Structure formats: C-alpha cells, structure tokens
C-alpha cells in the first residue's frame, strides 16, 4: 500500500468516524428535510374490483403487529445514516433466482469476503406467479429464506421488486400469461388493466417484506420503484401510483428509490422530484462519476442526495453468437475506487451473476425491431464471483483490494473455490424422435384454428410449439414465407402415402433475425403434403420499446404467395425452472428405455437410430459412488448442435455450441445424487455419431463463430 493510498484511507475513515459530529450533522439535516408529497391513485382504477384496503388506519394496525426495534436507516446531509452513524453502501447484485438455493449461503459468504456490506436483488414476478393466481414462494422462489440468510450474515438489502426488473430475464420479469389476455395490458403504464395486476401482485409480495424491513429488525433498507423507467417512458402518474402502493404496504420508514441512467433526459423522465423517493444513478464504468453525482443532486431534495451508483458494472451480458464479454480487472477496480475515495457508494452489477436455468433467459433488440439477440444460459457476467462460485480470479482480487482500503473493519478471509468433479463421458442413446411422441390423430391437447395461434394463446408459455397443416403437392419447388416468426422455426414435410410412413423430413430453418424465405423441395405425393413447423421460444425481449414479444407464429404463413389455412398446434411439455416435473408422454419416452428389458431396449434403440435425423430425445447416465464425491460439474456439448438439457429432471438450460460462445452448461452439486444420475437431452439439429457428451471441471466460452459485435461498456 503506497503512502498516497494510506492518506486517502485516513481521510475517509476520519470523515465517517466521529459519533458526536455525526449526531450534530444528522440533527441539522433533519431540520432541513421536506415533507413528502404523493399523488392520489389515478381515478381510472375505481372501475376495478376493490383491492385489500391500504388506508392509513389499516396501515397502522398492520404494522403494530411487529415489535419496533431501535433501528433506523435514513438519508440526511447527502449521506446515508445507519442507527445515527454515517454509512457507505458497498454492495453487489446477487439474484437468488439465478443460484441454487442450497448455494445461497456459499455465494453470500464469498460476497462478504469481497468486502460487501449490502446485497441488491431483483424480484421476478414471472417466477413467483407462473400462472394467474398461482403464487410460488418455494425453492428458487423462496425470497424470504434468501433475505433471512442475508440478515444472518450481516448484509443490508436493497430490494428491487419491479414490477419491471429488466435483468436480462424473460420479459423483464413480467409473467408471459399477460399476452394471453385480450387485450393484453399495456406494460409499464397507467393502463388500468395493468395497474390492477400490479396492485394484486404487490398486495401478495409486499406484506411478506414488512417484518424484513430494517426498522422492524430485518435487512431491507431500501425498496426500488420500477427500474430505469427514464430509459423507457415518462408516465409520472404510473410512478406515483407505485409509490402510493408501496407506502400503503410498507409504511413511511423505509427508503424508496429509483435508478436511472446518469443523463438529464433519463433523470427527468424516471425520477420523482422532492424527498418522497431517493433518485440513484448508474452509468458506464469508464465515465467520470462525479459530474454525474452532481447532476443527481438536482433530482433529489436538498441534503437528500448521497452519491450512489446503483449499478456499477463489473462486466457485461453476452448473446448467442457473440464473443464472451470480458472487462479488465484493474480497470474495473480503478473505476470503483474513483467512487469510494470521495465517500461515494456503489453496488456492483453483478457481484455474482449465476445462471439462467430453464427457459428464463431474456433477449435484446439492439435498438431495432428487426434485431433479436437472445442471451446465453450462463449469466456469469464476468463478475468477480464466477458462475460456479469461484473467487480465485484477478477481478475478485482487484476489487477486494480496493474495498479493503475503504472498509471500516478487516475483511473476512477468502473461501476456497468449490471443488469440481469430472464424472467421465456420458454415452447417449437416441430414445425417440420428437415426432414419435405425438398422437396426431388425437383431439386432446391440440388446438385447431384457421390461422396460427401464438404460444401464449394456447397456454404454451415457454419452450416449443409444433404447428401442423397440409397443402397440395405442386410440380417443382415451392417457397414458404412467415412474415412474423418468434423466434426460430425448423421446417419439415412428409408424404402420408410413402412407404416411410410419413416420417417428417427436414427441409430448413427460419430464424427471426434473418426472416428469410424457405425453398421447399418438390415432393411427388398423391395425397396432400403435411407441413410441420417446430417453433422455439428463445427468450422474450426484456428491455426497450419492443417488449411486446409474443412467441410462435404471429402472422399468416404463405406458400407461393397463398395463405395456408387449417392449423393444428401441439404442446411440447418441458418443465421450466422451479417446476415440479409431472408425468407427460414426451419426457416419459426419454426415460423409458432405462427400465426396459435388454432385448426390448435393443429393438427400440435400433428402430430409433435408423430413423432420419431431426429433433430427438437422447438420454444417458453417470454414476456417483459416494456422497463425498458429489461436486459441481459442467457438461460439454461440443459434439452436439442445439438443444435443451435436463439432469435428474432439473432443466439446466439451453446449449448451442454451433453458435457459441458457450460450450458447457453448469451443473450445481445439489441437483446430483449418489448412484445413477440421468441426463435427458432434446437435440434439435443432428447429434455427433459418437453420441457422447463429457463432464468437465471448468466453463468454456470458445465455441461457435463470433460474427456479431461484442457489447462494450
């Protein structure tokens, strides 16, 4: 440590240590405070069914249930104050829904060793209300347990309950079933239908948080209203409605805050003037923070603007087809020090990124409606705590050194990386073609309409939907065109009168981001040709002006310029994150061969392997002999094309090594078990003839061709 750095540390400690001076400053600041002013709930909501009362009399009765403790977190003299003492927030985002619950404590201990005193997390509405009226607060969605663990380890919490969160999460956290409503609600607005949905959701969520507020003895010091709204709109009535709703449930002791990009335009549209809500900022890591903090003060009441970067970017997100985003460790640490050395506060985004398990990854549009950029399964984010919890890296060490210089107490020792195991190769067997799992003659679980229906309209919110129709055979080739496809379609045709038994033949792929016409081959067929279009939902847009992102075929389908009619839509039930698997014939087909007698298994395998290549289920297994051998691992999919993988019925996410950059999927130890561990894969393209995947002990982001531009901070 240089003499210059020692002087900076001494100056910082002096400025936040003297308790007598602190008390005087706090008293002066309180005299200067302004009364909060809130707008009334907009009149249009009165047409809806009444919500539970949040009147002042109800509020006081509700909060009297909790024993008040002598704890207070507040803002005065442009500083944060914790129990009467100045406090600097050195925090980090760590999303409970991106980490296996059995690993929450491990990640929090590593965040503590990094030097953090505060955890910030979003609350994704769609995880907690996957279907209308069904509220889930268990497993990955057990937010109360996560917050109690934060409290156990001495963290304060900045909570971001949305209702919009962004976060590179499907639809920015909104439930996809919104799009099954007719008309759908207008997101992030004063639309009465949308506000009623928000009122009901927050009416479930926010009361759960009351005993966890700081003044009630819990860890929550601040609750965010919306998220970077200034980058989206300027509906002040909507923001005021959220403030009124939050105050009604949470009371007036907790700090409400907004976060917006550090430009005048964003702050003008996204903040609420006065001292009812604290306005925080975020900005590019390489920017000079202090002119932005000066601008921030204009949007807070006098004395109510402690400098806070609510998203200090430690890395960046990566889309399929891009080079894996990375930022220099020393550059990132130096930028953080620019904030801390003048008593500023910062929250690392991300401290630990985690994983987009299941189908919950989001997507971006790159600023244009025609552009579509789905996110990787990994949400490593080049954060100091890596996807699998590793901390032995240059970024963790560089940031920790900076934080140690401005911490009031010695930092805990750094835990070791979690052990990884290699369980050897996993030999796969082709169990069934995807098409063999459907009974196309049955009328159950099938939707029929003249024109294609969206996924949401038929209740298939995630994964895949199969569209089927037929057309008359023509001499020569035909051209297929879908003007609006979300997001990726594999096209097959079959001729029912052929000896092959009408097995579908792959003819090409249509992708949303290219929207090309597809040439269909000539088929000499006496009957009509059956057309199969398998559509994959690759993640809903989570940011920007084009978030109205229904999935499936959203327009007419044209063959040689003529509209195809008479469609059937078939569900493909694959469970998502935090869903308990139930029996369905598709997943059953993938497991069946494990339990068959050897002769029958051979016949099934031989029949399946002689079929044409295309979407098919494969399964394999590996064995763990002792409980002590259960460790984190990764599965490498370099030998495969594109698909979804399950380990012991847990959806570990999408793989796409052909596109890259991600080659391996992370497998947390808690989903493994002693004995046989089963892997089921839906491979969409064509598998390597070896039919083998490998367990490995580290991530790999070197696959595919990086033909797209890297996101720069």
Secondary structure, DSSP 4 states (H G I P E B T S, - for coil): --HHHHHHHHHHHHHTT-HHHHHHHHHHHHHTPPPP--PPPPGGGGGSPPPPP--HHHHHHHHTTSPP-S--EEEETTEEEETTEEE--EEEEE-GGGS-GGGHHHHHHHHHHHT--EEEEE--HHHH-SBTTB---SGGG-HHHHHHHHHHTT-EEEEE--S---TTBGGGG--GGGGGSSSPP-TTS--HHHHHHHHHHHHHHHHHHGGGBGGGTSSEEEEE-SSSGGGT---HHHHHHHHHHHHHHH-SSSEEEEEEESSHHHHHHH--SSSSSEEEEE--TTS-HHHHHHHHHTTS-TT----EEEEEESS---BTTSPPP---HHHHHHHHHHHHTTT-EEEEEEEE--B--TT-B-EE-TTSTT--EEBPSB--TT-SB-TT----SHHHHHHHHHHHHT-SSPPPPPPPPPPB----EEE-EEEEEGGGG--TT--TTEEEESS--BTGGGT--SSEEEEEEEE---SS-EEEEESSEESEEEEEEEETTSTT-S--EEEEEEETTT---EEEPP---SSPEEEEEEEE----B-SSTT-----EE-S-EEETTEE---EEEEEE----TTPPP---HHHHHHHGGGGS-HHHHHHHHHHHHTSPSSSEEEEEEEEE-SGGG--BEEEE-TT--SEEEEETTEEEEEE-TTT-S--EEEE-GGG--SEEEEEEEEESS---TT-EEEEESS-----S---SPPPP-
